[in-house]
Amino acid sequence: MTVEEKRILLREIPKYIKKNCYFPNGAIKCYNLWLVGWVAAEFNDRRNAMRVLINNEYGLLGNLLNKLARTPDSSITQFIEQTDSEVLLKAIDVGGETVLSRNKLDMDPYAMKLLIKHDISYANEVSSGLLTSEHFLLSVVDSCPQILKNARPTTFTDKDFVFSLIKKNHACLKYLPHKFSCDYQMCLEAARQEGFSLMYFDLKIREYDEIVLTAVSNRGNALSLATPRQKKDRNIVCAAVNNCGLALDYADPSLKCDFEIVSLAVKNRGMALRYAAPELQDCQEIVRLAVENDGYAISSASERLRDNRELAELAISTYTDAYKYLSTRLQNDSKIKDLYFSKKETENKWLQSKTL
């Protein structure tokens, strides 16, 4: 058969399908569809074969993959690179593990990287050979660090390689051998990326102030994982509340009455006021800083300051429903009520415009 004859046949495939591959009631004649896919594969027109089948019968894609992956003129990787990703993923979704085993896709780095990105559960199907490949592991840990739990401990003998994994994704530390959770430099790198990576560190490593300071500087709430001594450390607590005001909740009680630290916290998140000591919840300067950031913070102010007109107006200006937390006297005040209803009307008009 000449090249031109092949082209004509491939061009006629859709017509052939319509004429010969369906019963009168619309049911598919699977054998004929199989034949169409086989013919297209034999003529090395993979894309056309895939498009024909994907438009007609997803369930046959896995079988077609089996045929194409065994063609002598193409490796599995080359085949997959020539195939639309969407088509491949639908084929695997339909065929599941059967397709993987038939085609030995579990040994192909390109295929498995694509599949893992699509669904991390495919990490459990990777061949043991790929799990020893540093290049492959580095290519997938950014989206699927849990793949490391399937690798043998001998895979991690090169410290530079392990450090590269952690630089790719701090969560790798969770799945690496425990000895790396005791390594200062590894843990410091993880802490730079994500403060909550502290949970993967050995307790002895958490004793280092530099590690914890680094962690809370990019994730203030990681202060919850600090030691009791570190929760009393002004530098560490200041860094934490400066990143996330609500981290004040985890500070030692002795620092919850510290004016400077509470000021930093409420400037960052007004609602951090709820964690301040009662005497600072009754401090007008602190409460002003809080409601400037979030009017809802007035709900955590002292009873005396919830009756303060200046603070009430400021709170309503940043959060309309702060009105509900004011003293009864101010809720009945005509000017405060007018401010509240005016703001409420503006909000309702805006919401209505969004729904149109």
VENTABEL-V600577 format. One record per residue. N is the residue number from 1. RES is the residue in one letter. PSI is psi in whole degrees, 0 to 359 (* if undefined). D_FIRST is the distance of its C-alpha to the first C-alpha in whole Angstrom. Layout:
# VENTABEL-V600577
N_RES_PSI_D_FIRST / N_RES_PSI_D_FIRST
This chain:
# VENTABEL-V600577
1_M_131_0 / 2_T_167_4 / 3_V_319_7 / 4_E_321_8 / 5_E_323_6 / 6_K_316_7 / 7_R_318_10 / 8_I_316_11 / 9_L_317_10 / 10_L_325_12 / 11_R_332_15 / 12_E_353_15 / 13_I_311_16 / 14_P_321_20 / 15_K_320_20 / 16_Y_318_18 / 17_I_311_21 / 18_K_322_24 / 19_K_320_23 / 20_N_347_22 / 21_C_5_23 / 22_Y_141_27 / 23_F_163_30 / 24_P_329_32 / 25_N_3_35 / 26_G_353_32 / 27_A_151_32 / 28_I_136_28 / 29_K_94_26 / 30_C_323_26 / 31_Y_316_23 / 32_N_322_21 / 33_L_321_21 / 34_W_317_21 / 35_L_318_17 / 36_V_313_16 / 37_G_321_18 / 38_W_317_16 / 39_V_314_12 / 40_A_322_13 / 41_A_318_15 / 42_E_326_12 / 43_F_10_10 / 44_N_27_13 / 45_D_74_15 / 46_R_315_18 / 47_R_316_20 / 48_N_319_18 / 49_A_315_18 / 50_M_317_22 / 51_R_321_23 / 52_V_313_21 / 53_L_323_23 / 54_I_334_26 / 55_N_354_27 / 56_N_321_27 / 57_E_100_28 / 58_Y_324_29 / 59_G_338_30 / 60_L_351_26 / 61_L_321_26 / 62_G_320_27 / 63_N_321_25 / 64_L_322_22 / 65_L_318_24 / 66_N_317_24 / 67_K_311_21 / 68_L_323_20 / 69_A_341_23 / 70_R_6_22 / 71_T_136_19 / 72_P_342_20 / 73_D_8_19 / 74_S_136_21 / 75_S_167_25 / 76_I_316_26 / 77_T_315_28 / 78_Q_320_25 / 79_F_312_23 / 80_I_322_27 / 81_E_335_27 / 82_Q_358_24 / 83_T_139_25 / 84_D_132_27 / 85_S_318_31 / 86_E_320_32 / 87_V_314_28 / 88_L_314_29 / 89_L_321_33 / 90_K_323_32 / 91_A_315_30 / 92_I_320_33 / 93_D_323_35 / 94_V_315_34 / 95_G_335_33 / 96_G_219_36 / 97_E_332_37 / 98_T_316_34 / 99_V_319_31 / 100_L_314_33 / 101_S_321_34 / 102_R_321_30 / 103_N_356_29 / 104_K_32_32 / 105_L_339_32 / 106_D_348_36 / 107_M_359_35 / 108_D_118_33 / 109_P_320_36 / 110_Y_314_34 / 111_A_313_33 / 112_M_325_37 / 113_K_317_38 / 114_L_316_36 / 115_L_319_37 / 116_I_323_41 / 117_K_326_41 / 118_H_320_40 / 119_D_113_42 / 120_I_346_44 / 121_S_339_44 / 122_Y_350_41 / 123_A_335_43 / 124_N_353_44 / 125_E_357_41 / 126_V_139_40 / 127_S_157_40 / 128_S_330_43 / 129_G_317_41 / 130_L_329_41 / 131_L_351_44 / 132_T_0_46 / 133_S_114_44 / 134_E_318_46 / 135_H_315_43 / 136_F_313_42 / 137_L_319_45 / 138_L_333_46 / 139_S_342_43 / 140_V_344_44 / 141_V_341_48 / 142_D_327_49 / 143_S_344_47 / 144_C_72_48 / 145_P_337_50 / 146_Q_349_51 / 147_I_337_48 / 148_L_336_50 / 149_K_342_52 / 150_N_350_49 / 151_A_154_49 / 152_R_149_51 / 153_P_330_55 / 154_T_344_54 / 155_T_338_51 / 156_F_34_54 / 157_T_334_56 / 158_D_111_55 / 159_K_325_58 / 160_D_321_56 / 161_F_316_53 / 162_V_319_55 / 163_F_323_57 / 164_S_323_53 / 165_L_315_52 / 166_I_325_56 / 167_K_329_55 / 168_K_318_52 / 169_N_117_54 / 170_H_330_57 / 171_A_349_56 / 172_C_329_55 / 173_L_332_58 / 174_K_330_58 / 175_Y_357_56 / 176_L_161_57 / 177_P_148_59 / 178_H_331_63 / 179_K_333_64 / 180_F_341_62 / 181_S_355_64 / 182_C_1_67 / 183_D_121_66 / 184_Y_310_68 / 185_Q_321_65 / 186_M_315_62 / 187_C_324_64 / 188_L_319_66 / 189_E_317_62 / 190_A_320_61 / 191_A_327_64 / 192_R_325_63 / 193_Q_315_60 / 194_E_116_62 / 195_G_324_65 / 196_F_356_65 / 197_S_349_63 / 198_L_329_66 / 199_M_342_66 / 200_Y_353_64 / 201_F_150_66 / 202_D_147_69 / 203_L_328_72 / 204_K_325_74 / 205_I_325_71 / 206_R_346_72 / 207_E_341_76 / 208_Y_121_75 / 209_D_324_76 / 210_E_321_73 / 211_I_310_70 / 212_V_321_72 / 213_L_318_73 / 214_T_318_69 / 215_A_310_68 / 216_V_342_70 / 217_S_335_70 / 218_N_353_66 / 219_R_87_67 / 220_G_321_70 / 221_N_353_70 / 222_A_351_69 / 223_L_334_73 / 224_S_338_73 / 225_L_1_72 / 226_A_164_74 / 227_T_160_77 / 228_P_322_81 / 229_R_318_82 / 230_Q_334_79 / 231_K_351_80 / 232_K_353_83 / 233_D_119_82 / 234_R_317_83 / 235_N_316_80 / 236_I_315_77 / 237_V_320_78 / 238_C_316_79 / 239_A_321_75 / 240_A_310_74 / 241_V_337_76 / 242_N_331_75 / 243_N_318_71 / 244_C_108_71 / 245_G_328_75 / 246_L_350_74 / 247_A_346_74 / 248_L_332_78 / 249_D_329_78 / 250_Y_357_77 / 251_A_156_80 / 252_D_142_83 / 253_P_329_86 / 254_S_337_88 / 255_L_352_86 / 256_K_352_85 / 257_C_14_89 / 258_D_118_88 / 259_F_313_88 / 260_E_314_85 / 261_I_316_83 / 262_V_324_83 / 263_S_313_83 / 264_L_318_80 / 265_A_311_78 / 266_V_335_79 / 267_K_325_78 / 268_N_312_75 / 269_R_111_75 / 270_G_324_78 / 271_M_356_77 / 272_A_345_78 / 273_L_331_82 / 274_R_339_82 / 275_Y_358_82 / 276_A_157_84 / 277_A_150_88 / 278_P_323_90 / 279_E_332_92 / 280_L_339_89 / 281_Q_346_88 / 282_D_11_92 / 283_C_118_91 / 284_Q_322_91 / 285_E_317_89 / 286_I_314_87 / 287_V_323_86 / 288_R_315_86 / 289_L_321_83 / 290_A_311_81 / 291_V_338_81 / 292_E_326_80 / 293_N_319_77 / 294_D_111_77 / 295_G_335_79 / 296_Y_339_78 / 297_A_341_80 / 298_I_337_84 / 299_S_340_83 / 300_S_0_84 / 301_A_163_87 / 302_S_161_90 / 303_E_323_92 / 304_R_317_94 / 305_L_342_92 / 306_R_355_90 / 307_D_14_93 / 308_N_119_93 / 309_R_315_92 / 310_E_313_90 / 311_L_325_88 / 312_A_313_87 / 313_E_319_86 / 314_L_319_84 / 315_A_314_82 / 316_I_327_81 / 317_S_333_80 / 318_T_342_77 / 319_Y_103_77 / 320_T_315_78 / 321_D_7_79 / 322_A_339_81 / 323_Y_324_84 / 324_K_343_83 / 325_Y_5_85 / 326_L_167_88 / 327_S_159_91 / 328_T_323_93 / 329_R_314_95 / 330_L_328_92 / 331_Q_334_90 / 332_N_0_93 / 333_D_129_93 / 334_S_318_93 / 335_K_320_91 / 336_I_319_89 / 337_K_318_88 / 338_D_318_87 / 339_L_316_85 / 340_Y_309_83 / 341_F_329_82 / 342_S_314_81 / 343_K_320_79 / 344_K_319_78 / 345_E_319_77 / 346_T_317_75 / 347_E_317_73 / 348_N_320_72 / 349_K_319_72 / 350_W_318_69 / 351_L_320_67 / 352_Q_322_67 / 353_S_331_66 / 354_K_332_63 / 355_T_349_62 / 356_L_*_62
